[in-house]
Amino acid sequence: MVLLMLLQTGMLVLGQVALKLGMKDMPDWQWSWNYIWHEVILNGWLMVAVVLLIAANLFWLWLLDKYPFSQIYPLTSLGFLFGMLAGLFIFHESVGYMQWIGAVMIILGCYFIAKV
């Protein structure tokens, strides 16, 4: 169950990373069909994000059918850890010691929930 949740949460985070990469070099947002077609729909990173996020949500539906909600839903908090690591390694953002303490607390919480 934990490995499946790691996979599902990883897909969600990769989808968010692809969204961030897709938005990085876009001009200021405009509510026009021309802008949406050229800057959003034809943006490769945004299309990768859509595919990953749809796949992650379909996988989530399967997980909801197979495992207790009280165990799998709290494990989605691993996304916060994965997001922090993506910020650090992909976007070269700084991560402070308080964030690391929070990450350790998330890992411990997931450990105890998975042990039930």
Wavefront OBJ file of the C-alpha trace (Angstrom):
o trace
v 0.000 0.000 0.000
v 2.764 2.466 0.909
v 4.621 1.891 -2.358
v 1.421 2.432 -4.338
v 0.793 5.659 -2.449
v 4.367 6.782 -3.135
v 3.743 6.180 -6.833
v 0.409 8.032 -6.850
v 1.744 10.963 -4.844
v 4.862 11.092 -6.993
v 2.683 11.341 -10.104
v 0.769 14.234 -8.548
v 3.956 16.082 -7.638
v 5.494 15.506 -11.068
v 2.287 16.898 -12.557
v 2.666 20.025 -10.419
v 6.336 20.312 -11.376
v 5.337 20.117 -15.055
v 2.763 22.874 -14.436
v 5.454 25.072 -12.883
v 7.845 24.389 -15.770
v 5.089 25.148 -18.271
v 4.248 28.453 -16.606
v 7.864 29.564 -16.196
v 8.364 31.314 -19.532
v 4.785 32.246 -20.370
v 3.808 35.869 -20.925
v 1.320 37.498 -18.552
v -1.978 35.640 -18.378
v -4.783 36.769 -20.687
v -8.354 35.516 -20.902
v -8.479 35.191 -24.682
v -8.924 32.159 -26.914
v -5.797 33.063 -28.878
v -3.675 33.159 -25.713
v -5.197 29.977 -24.299
v -4.630 28.113 -27.579
v -1.055 29.252 -28.216
v 0.287 29.565 -24.679
v -1.672 26.917 -22.775
v -2.965 24.178 -25.060
v 0.160 24.053 -27.233
v 2.502 24.197 -24.209
v 4.245 20.819 -23.977
v 4.905 20.981 -20.233
v 1.276 21.810 -19.509
v 0.137 18.874 -21.618
v 2.502 16.561 -19.719
v 1.016 17.946 -16.509
v -2.543 17.252 -17.649
v -1.696 13.645 -18.537
v 0.117 13.054 -15.230
v -2.633 14.628 -13.147
v -5.393 12.669 -14.896
v -3.432 9.419 -14.524
v -2.729 10.154 -10.842
v -6.417 10.786 -10.176
v -7.501 7.622 -11.964
v -4.940 5.705 -9.914
v -6.308 7.427 -6.790
v -9.811 6.147 -7.624
v -8.427 2.620 -7.815
v -6.627 3.065 -4.483
v -9.835 4.338 -2.867
v -11.572 1.169 -3.969
v -8.850 -1.133 -2.595
v -7.639 0.391 0.693
v -9.107 2.038 3.806
v -9.506 5.794 3.351
v -8.239 6.414 6.895
v -4.895 4.890 5.932
v -4.311 6.040 2.373
v -5.493 9.633 2.571
v -3.005 10.701 5.271
v -0.199 9.225 3.152
v -0.904 11.854 0.494
v 0.895 14.269 2.837
v 4.100 12.806 1.397
v 3.363 15.157 -1.492
v 4.490 18.038 0.727
v 7.858 16.324 1.171
v 8.173 15.518 -2.535
v 7.209 19.086 -3.410
v 9.850 20.463 -1.085
v 12.477 18.185 -2.628
v 11.374 19.207 -6.134
v 11.722 22.854 -5.139
v 15.203 22.160 -3.818
v 16.565 20.015 -6.650
v 14.603 21.097 -9.731
v 13.923 24.780 -9.063
v 16.984 25.406 -6.852
v 14.936 26.965 -4.075
v 16.311 27.266 -0.565
v 14.883 24.990 2.120
v 15.215 26.152 5.708
v 15.732 24.063 8.807
v 12.103 24.517 9.885
v 10.995 22.969 6.593
v 13.293 20.006 7.234
v 11.813 19.596 10.712
v 8.340 19.617 9.158
v 9.456 17.028 6.609
v 10.711 14.722 9.365
v 7.378 15.117 11.176
v 5.487 14.200 7.996
v 7.650 11.110 7.503
v 7.110 10.038 11.114
v 3.368 10.584 10.835
v 3.205 8.521 7.648
v 5.254 5.786 9.293
v 2.839 5.519 12.214
v -0.234 5.616 9.954
v 1.181 2.917 7.680
v 1.920 0.693 10.691
v -1.771 0.500 11.661
l 1 2 3 4 5 6 7 8 9 10 11 12 13 14 15 16 17 18 19 20 21 22 23 24 25 26 27 28 29 30 31 32 33 34 35 36 37 38 39 40 41 42 43 44 45 46 47 48 49 50 51 52 53 54 55 56 57 58 59 60 61 62 63 64 65 66 67 68 69 70 71 72 73 74 75 76 77 78 79 80 81 82 83 84 85 86 87 88 89 90 91 92 93 94 95 96 97 98 99 100 101 102 103 104 105 106 107 108 109 110 111 112 113 114 115 116
